[in-house]
Amino acid sequence: MSEDKVELLSTPYGEVAYETFRELGRAFVDKSSVIKDLEDSKTPLYPVLLRPRRFGKSTFIQMLKCFYDISYKDRYDEIFNGKDIYTENLPSHNTYHVINFDFSRVNTQSNTAMLNSFFSAVANGIDNFKRRYPDFVFDYSELDTSDSVTLFNNFASAYSKYAKNCFTKGSIGRLYVMIDEYDNFANQILSQDVELFRTITGNNGLLKAFYASIKAAAADSDCIARTFITGVSSVSLDSLTSGFNISRNVTSRACFNEYAGFTEAELAKLVPQLIDLKQLGISADEVVARMKPVYDGYCFSQETKQTVFNSSMCLYYLDEMRIKGRFLPPEDYMDPASDHDGSKLQQLFAIAEDGLADEIIETYLSGERFLLKELAENINLNKDAKYNRIQLLSMLYYLGYLTIDTSPAPNDKLPLKIPNLFMSKLFAQCTADMRLKPSKVFTDSILDISSLQNLDDDISTFAASCTEFLSSIFTNQVLTHMSEMALNLTLFTKLD
């Protein structure tokens, strides 16, 4: 092997099996110190942590499973030696039976498909538990495959009997329930069928009934001891907290700001593990500096100024650069699995109160921040037919289109802003589709591009026609504060 050959680690892009990262030589960012914050006395036993999609939530849950589950006890040193939490020597490690449910793949094509696949997701979690604990006997083969609530209730009852033989009285442990993407399928249904969404999140709906069964199991001293729940938005949180009202949303606490995503320092350490910097003739700091305006900028607490990068975006981009063997402009590489596009913004605007979409677009075009008193923690579309202003801005925040601005705002307001270039492009796309292209003034106006076609040095006629065109579709107030990107967007859309 050449002495100049750099030994790179495997990319963790798309991988969540935390226990195999070290074994398979995968690069990783160590988030294990967050476990200490979870165990702090100020943190509730049943926390809910929300983050946008593709931010590393699933990998974090798998890390918690490896840390807390008894079946990983013999692998504790192998998995955690050298990581931040290892030196803490917490007595709680590998003292729980962990069951985890992943609701990210629940089928949303119809009510029947949703009920059956939700049952399957719960069954998959139980089957995984049974594989790790073969002495736990539980048969659900005779159950109705659309009745996930009865499935979980029966599992909890069987577990309570099992736990009495596994733990001494007063010992820490019992069952730790971890739920990944609690709201993923509900958010998909919301974008497709508002009435079905209201059915599953209503008083007699699936979500409220399922989480009520978790609450009942938590009241049993021989059953659930802790839970950890991740998701994206608070639009289904009302159903969760109504059924499981002992849970607590800790999304905005400063100690959890960096639990998902990469800080700039973490990314700087990761870059040389994944790409050959010498081959590219560039430093890690230079790579990070180019990535920063495109993928960074997310902040989830007013009590910190630390921002984080979208981890999936970063890993996808670095993997592409590694494959092609040359430096690539990050603004041209957007993770296709991120599921962000301008149409998703339009879907949100479609279920907002009249005039709010125009207000959001006007604020975007003028380059101003979005100010509100506080985020809506529980959004209940069974009570409200459409999003009001606070709810709409909160949804844009939870989904990652907006983020907390760390600079002060007047009158103790919470300032939100577009986090980075990627999200700004999505607002631009949405603005073009909703505001510009449908406008008759926009479509009928003609720009004088003769000087450009003739390659003239004097393009004053083109500039004058641009000024006249912009003045015809925007007010003077908007034009005065309009960002350069918004101006370019308008002209490029017209010239396209």
Secondary structure, DSSP 4 states (H G I P E B T S, - for coil): --TT---PPBP-TT---GGGTTTTTB-----TTHHHHHTSTTS-SSEEEE--SSSSHHHHHHHHHHHHBGGGGGGHHHHHTTSGGGGG--TTTT-BEEEEEE-TT---SSHHHHHHHHHHHHHHHHHHHHHH-TT-----TTS-TT-HHHHHHHHHHHHHHHHHTTS-TT-S-SEEEEEE-TTHHHHHHHHH-HHHHHHHHSTTSHHHHHHHHHHHHHTSTTSEEEEEEEES-STTHHHHHHHSTT-EE-TT-GGGTTSSSB-HHHHHHHHHHHS-HHHHT--HHHHHHHHHHHH--B---TT----BB-HHHHHHHHHHHHHHTS---GGG---GGG---HHHHHHHHHTB-TTHHHHHHHHHHHTPPEEESS--S---TTT-SSB-HHHHHHHHHHTTSSEE--S--GGG-EEEE--SHHHHHHHHHHHIIIIITT-HHHHH-----HHHHTT-S--HHHHHHHHHHHHHHS-HHHHHH--HHHHHHHHHHHH-
